[in-house]
Amino acid sequence: MTISNYYVREYLHLYREYRKVINIFDAFLLYGKIEYTLGELRRDFSLDYQIHCALHDRLFNLSCRTCEKFGVLNSQNDF
């Protein structure tokens, strides 16, 4: 498995977890896990950055693209 495939698989796992969220506290914990995964992805410059952007935009609607604070989870049923 390539590093890119690993991150895609990890993202899909986190997305499945997101769909099971039952309260806002769980949503914030999951948001932290996803942002941590994105941080790992950003540190590996050998990966295709467009894959990262596509996955990130699929799950989040960010109020600030520069600092990425106050991200809001999108409700996606057709991932």
NUSE-622304 format. One line per 2 residues: their letters; for each residue y, z, x of N, C-alpha, C, O, CB. Coordinates in Angstrom, 1 decimal, always signed. Glycine has a CB too. Example, Ala and Ser with C-alpha at 12.3 -4.5 7.8 and 13.67 -1.06 7.14 Angstrom:
2
AS = -5.7/+7.8/+13.2/-4.5/+7.8/+12.3/-3.3/+7.8/+13.2/-3.3/+8.5/+14.2/-4.5/+9.0/+11.3  -2.2/+7.1/+12.8/-1.1/+7.1/+13.7/+0.0/+7.9/+12.9/+1.1/+8.0/+13.4/-0.6/+5.7/+14.1
This chain:
79
MT = -1.2/+0.0/+0.8/+0.0/+0.0/+0.0/+1.2/+0.0/+0.9/+1.3/+0.8/+1.8/+0.0/+1.2/-1.0  +2.2/-0.9/+0.6/+3.4/-0.9/+1.4/+4.3/+0.2/+1.0/+4.1/+0.8/-0.1/+4.1/-2.3/+1.2
IS = +5.3/+0.4/+1.8/+6.3/+1.5/+1.4/+7.0/+1.2/+0.1/+7.2/+2.0/-0.7/+7.3/+1.7/+2.6  +7.4/-0.1/-0.1/+8.0/-0.5/-1.3/+7.1/-0.2/-2.5/+7.6/+0.3/-3.5/+8.4/-2.0/-1.3
NY = +5.9/-0.5/-2.4/+4.9/-0.3/-3.5/+4.8/+1.2/-3.8/+4.7/+1.7/-5.0/+3.6/-0.8/-3.3  +4.9/+2.0/-2.8/+4.8/+3.5/-2.9/+6.0/+4.0/-3.8/+5.8/+4.8/-4.7/+4.8/+4.2/-1.6
YV = +7.2/+3.5/-3.5/+8.4/+4.0/-4.2/+8.3/+3.4/-5.6/+8.8/+4.2/-6.5/+9.6/+3.5/-3.5  +7.9/+2.2/-5.9/+7.8/+1.7/-7.2/+6.8/+2.6/-8.0/+7.0/+2.9/-9.2/+7.3/+0.2/-7.2
RE = +5.6/+2.9/-7.4/+4.6/+3.7/-8.1/+5.2/+5.1/-8.3/+5.0/+5.7/-9.4/+3.4/+3.8/-7.2  +5.9/+5.7/-7.4/+6.5/+7.0/-7.6/+7.6/+6.9/-8.7/+7.6/+7.9/-9.5/+7.2/+7.5/-6.3
YL = +8.3/+5.9/-8.8/+9.3/+5.7/-9.9/+8.7/+5.7/-11.2/+9.1/+6.3/-12.2/+10.2/+4.5/-9.6  +7.6/+4.9/-11.3/+6.9/+4.8/-12.6/+6.3/+6.1/-13.0/+6.3/+6.5/-14.2/+5.8/+3.7/-12.5
HL = +5.8/+6.9/-12.0/+5.3/+8.2/-12.3/+6.4/+9.1/-12.9/+6.2/+9.8/-13.9/+4.7/+8.9/-11.1  +7.6/+9.1/-12.2/+8.7/+9.9/-12.7/+9.2/+9.4/-14.1/+9.6/+10.2/-14.9/+9.8/+9.8/-11.7
YR = +9.1/+8.1/-14.3/+9.5/+7.6/-15.6/+8.6/+8.1/-16.7/+9.1/+8.5/-17.8/+9.6/+6.1/-15.6  +7.3/+8.1/-16.5/+6.3/+8.7/-17.4/+6.6/+10.1/-17.7/+6.5/+10.6/-18.8/+4.9/+8.5/-17.0
EY = +7.0/+10.8/-16.6/+7.3/+12.3/-16.8/+8.6/+12.4/-17.6/+8.7/+13.3/-18.4/+7.5/+12.9/-15.4  +9.6/+11.5/-17.4/+10.8/+11.5/-18.2/+10.6/+11.4/-19.7/+11.2/+12.0/-20.5/+11.8/+10.4/-17.7
RK = +9.6/+10.5/-20.0/+9.3/+10.3/-21.4/+8.7/+11.5/-22.1/+8.7/+11.6/-23.3/+8.4/+9.1/-21.6  +8.2/+12.5/-21.3/+7.6/+13.7/-21.9/+8.6/+14.8/-21.9/+8.3/+15.9/-22.4/+6.4/+14.1/-21.1
VI = +9.8/+14.6/-21.5/+10.8/+15.7/-21.4/+11.1/+16.2/-22.8/+11.3/+15.5/-23.8/+12.1/+15.2/-20.8  +11.1/+17.5/-23.0/+11.3/+18.1/-24.3/+12.6/+18.9/-24.4/+13.0/+19.2/-25.5/+10.1/+19.0/-24.6
NI = +13.2/+19.2/-23.3/+14.5/+19.9/-23.4/+15.4/+19.5/-22.3/+15.0/+18.8/-21.3/+14.3/+21.4/-23.4  +16.7/+19.9/-22.3/+17.7/+19.5/-21.4/+17.4/+20.0/-20.0/+17.7/+19.4/-19.0/+19.1/+19.9/-21.8
FD = +16.8/+21.2/-19.9/+16.4/+21.8/-18.6/+15.4/+20.9/-17.9/+15.6/+20.7/-16.7/+15.9/+23.2/-18.8  +14.4/+20.5/-18.6/+13.4/+19.6/-18.0/+14.0/+18.3/-17.6/+13.7/+17.7/-16.5/+12.3/+19.3/-19.0
AF = +15.0/+17.8/-18.3/+15.7/+16.5/-18.0/+16.4/+16.7/-16.7/+16.4/+15.8/-15.8/+16.7/+16.1/-19.1  +17.1/+17.8/-16.4/+17.8/+18.0/-15.2/+16.9/+18.2/-14.0/+17.2/+17.7/-12.9/+18.7/+19.3/-15.3
LL = +15.7/+18.9/-14.2/+14.7/+18.9/-13.1/+14.2/+17.6/-12.8/+14.1/+17.2/-11.6/+13.6/+19.8/-13.6  +14.0/+16.7/-13.8/+13.5/+15.4/-13.5/+14.5/+14.6/-12.8/+14.2/+13.8/-11.9/+13.0/+14.7/-14.8
YG = +15.8/+14.7/-13.2/+16.9/+14.0/-12.6/+17.0/+14.3/-11.1/+17.2/+13.4/-10.3/+18.2/+14.3/-13.3  +16.8/+15.6/-10.8/+16.7/+16.0/-9.4/+15.6/+15.3/-8.6/+15.8/+14.9/-7.5/+16.6/+17.5/-9.2
KI = +14.4/+15.2/-9.2/+13.3/+14.6/-8.6/+13.6/+13.1/-8.3/+13.3/+12.6/-7.2/+12.0/+14.7/-9.4  +14.2/+12.4/-9.3/+14.5/+11.0/-9.2/+15.5/+10.8/-8.1/+15.4/+9.9/-7.3/+15.0/+10.4/-10.5
EY = +16.6/+11.6/-8.1/+17.6/+11.5/-7.1/+17.0/+11.7/-5.7/+17.5/+11.1/-4.7/+18.8/+12.4/-7.4  +16.1/+12.7/-5.5/+15.5/+12.9/-4.3/+14.7/+11.7/-3.8/+14.8/+11.3/-2.6/+14.5/+14.2/-4.4
TL = +14.0/+11.1/-4.7/+13.2/+9.9/-4.4/+14.2/+8.8/-4.0/+13.9/+8.0/-3.0/+12.4/+9.4/-5.6  +15.3/+8.6/-4.7/+16.3/+7.6/-4.3/+16.8/+7.9/-2.9/+17.1/+7.0/-2.1/+17.4/+7.6/-5.3
GE = +17.0/+9.2/-2.6/+17.5/+9.5/-1.3/+16.6/+9.1/-0.2/+17.0/+8.6/+0.9/+17.8/+11.0/-1.2  +15.3/+9.3/-0.4/+14.2/+8.9/+0.5/+14.3/+7.4/+0.7/+14.1/+6.8/+1.8/+12.8/+9.4/+0.1
LR = +14.4/+6.7/-0.5/+14.5/+5.2/-0.4/+15.7/+4.7/+0.4/+15.5/+3.7/+1.1/+14.5/+4.7/-1.9  +16.8/+5.4/+0.2/+18.0/+4.9/+0.9/+17.9/+5.1/+2.4/+18.4/+4.4/+3.2/+19.2/+5.7/+0.4
RD = +17.1/+6.2/+2.8/+16.9/+6.4/+4.3/+16.0/+5.4/+4.9/+16.0/+5.3/+6.2/+16.4/+7.8/+4.5  +15.2/+4.7/+4.2/+14.3/+3.7/+4.8/+14.9/+2.3/+4.6/+14.8/+1.7/+3.6/+12.9/+3.8/+4.1
FS = +15.6/+1.9/+5.6/+16.4/+0.6/+5.6/+15.5/-0.6/+5.6/+16.0/-1.7/+5.5/+17.4/+0.6/+6.7  +14.2/-0.4/+5.9/+13.3/-1.6/+5.9/+12.9/-2.0/+4.5/+12.4/-3.1/+4.3/+12.0/-1.2/+6.7
LD = +13.2/-1.2/+3.5/+12.9/-1.6/+2.1/+14.0/-2.6/+1.6/+15.1/-2.6/+2.0/+12.8/-0.4/+1.2  +13.6/-3.3/+0.5/+14.5/-4.2/-0.1/+15.4/-3.4/-1.0/+15.0/-2.7/-2.0/+13.7/-5.2/-1.0
YQ = +16.7/-3.4/-0.6/+17.7/-2.5/-1.3/+17.9/-3.0/-2.8/+18.2/-2.2/-3.6/+19.0/-2.6/-0.6  +17.6/-4.3/-3.1/+17.8/-4.7/-4.5/+16.7/-4.1/-5.4/+17.0/-3.9/-6.6/+17.6/-6.2/-4.5
IH = +15.5/-3.8/-4.8/+14.5/-3.1/-5.6/+15.0/-1.7/-6.0/+14.9/-1.3/-7.2/+13.2/-3.0/-4.9  +15.6/-1.1/-5.1/+16.2/+0.3/-5.3/+17.2/+0.2/-6.4/+17.2/+1.0/-7.3/+16.8/+0.9/-4.0
CA = +18.1/-0.8/-6.3/+19.2/-0.9/-7.3/+18.7/-1.2/-8.7/+19.1/-0.6/-9.7/+20.2/-1.9/-6.9  +17.7/-2.1/-8.8/+17.1/-2.4/-10.0/+16.4/-1.2/-10.7/+16.6/-1.0/-11.9/+16.1/-3.6/-9.9
LH = +15.7/-0.5/-9.9/+15.0/+0.7/-10.5/+16.0/+1.8/-10.9/+15.8/+2.4/-11.9/+14.0/+1.3/-9.4  +17.0/+2.0/-10.1/+18.0/+3.0/-10.4/+18.7/+2.6/-11.6/+18.9/+3.5/-12.5/+19.0/+3.2/-9.2
DR = +19.2/+1.4/-11.7/+19.9/+1.0/-12.9/+19.1/+1.0/-14.2/+19.6/+1.1/-15.3/+20.5/-0.4/-12.7  +17.8/+0.9/-14.0/+16.9/+0.9/-15.1/+16.8/+2.2/-15.8/+16.7/+2.3/-17.0/+15.5/+0.4/-14.7
LF = +16.9/+3.3/-15.0/+16.8/+4.6/-15.5/+18.1/+5.4/-15.8/+18.2/+6.4/-16.5/+16.0/+5.5/-14.6  +19.2/+4.9/-15.1/+20.5/+5.7/-15.1/+21.6/+4.8/-15.5/+21.7/+3.6/-15.3/+20.7/+6.3/-13.8
NL = +22.6/+5.5/-16.2/+23.9/+4.9/-16.4/+24.9/+5.9/-15.7/+25.2/+6.9/-16.2/+24.2/+4.8/-18.0  +25.3/+5.5/-14.5/+26.1/+6.4/-13.7/+27.6/+6.3/-14.0/+28.1/+5.2/-14.2/+25.9/+6.1/-12.2
SC = +28.2/+7.4/-14.1/+29.7/+7.4/-14.4/+30.4/+7.0/-13.1/+31.6/+6.6/-13.2/+30.1/+8.7/-14.9  +29.8/+7.2/-11.9/+30.5/+6.9/-10.7/+29.5/+6.3/-9.7/+28.6/+7.0/-9.2/+31.1/+8.2/-10.1
RT = +29.6/+5.0/-9.4/+28.6/+4.4/-8.5/+28.8/+4.9/-7.1/+27.8/+4.8/-6.3/+28.8/+2.9/-8.6  +30.0/+5.3/-6.7/+30.2/+5.7/-5.3/+29.6/+7.1/-5.0/+28.8/+7.2/-4.1/+31.7/+5.8/-5.0
CE = +29.9/+8.1/-5.8/+29.4/+9.4/-5.5/+28.1/+9.8/-6.3/+27.4/+10.7/-6.0/+30.4/+10.5/-5.8  +27.8/+9.0/-7.3/+26.6/+9.1/-8.2/+26.5/+10.5/-8.8/+25.4/+11.1/-8.9/+25.4/+8.9/-7.3
KF = +27.6/+11.1/-9.1/+27.6/+12.4/-9.8/+27.6/+12.2/-11.3/+28.1/+11.1/-11.8/+28.8/+13.3/-9.4  +27.1/+13.1/-12.0/+27.0/+13.1/-13.5/+26.3/+11.9/-14.0/+26.7/+11.3/-15.0/+28.4/+13.2/-14.0
GV = +25.1/+11.6/-13.4/+24.3/+10.5/-14.0/+23.7/+10.9/-15.3/+23.4/+12.1/-15.6/+23.2/+10.2/-13.0  +23.6/+9.9/-16.2/+23.0/+10.1/-17.5/+21.7/+9.3/-17.6/+21.7/+8.1/-17.3/+24.0/+9.7/-18.6
LN = +20.6/+10.0/-18.0/+19.4/+9.3/-18.2/+19.5/+8.3/-19.4/+19.9/+8.7/-20.5/+18.2/+10.2/-18.4  +19.1/+7.0/-19.2/+19.0/+6.1/-20.3/+17.7/+6.3/-21.0/+16.7/+6.6/-20.4/+19.2/+4.6/-19.8
SQ = +17.7/+6.1/-22.3/+16.5/+6.1/-23.1/+15.9/+4.7/-23.0/+16.4/+3.8/-23.6/+16.7/+6.6/-24.5  +14.8/+4.5/-22.3/+14.1/+3.2/-22.2/+12.8/+3.3/-22.8/+11.9/+4.1/-22.4/+14.0/+2.8/-20.7
ND = +12.5/+2.4/-23.7/+11.2/+2.4/-24.3/+10.4/+1.2/-23.9/+9.2/+1.1/-24.1/+11.3/+2.4/-25.8  +11.0/+0.3/-23.2/+10.4/-1.0/-22.8/+10.3/-1.2/-21.3/+10.5/-2.3/-20.8/+11.1/-2.2/-23.5
F = +10.1/-0.1/-20.6/+10.1/-0.2/-19.1/+9.0/-1.0/-18.6/+8.8/-1.2/-17.4/+10.0/+1.2/-18.5
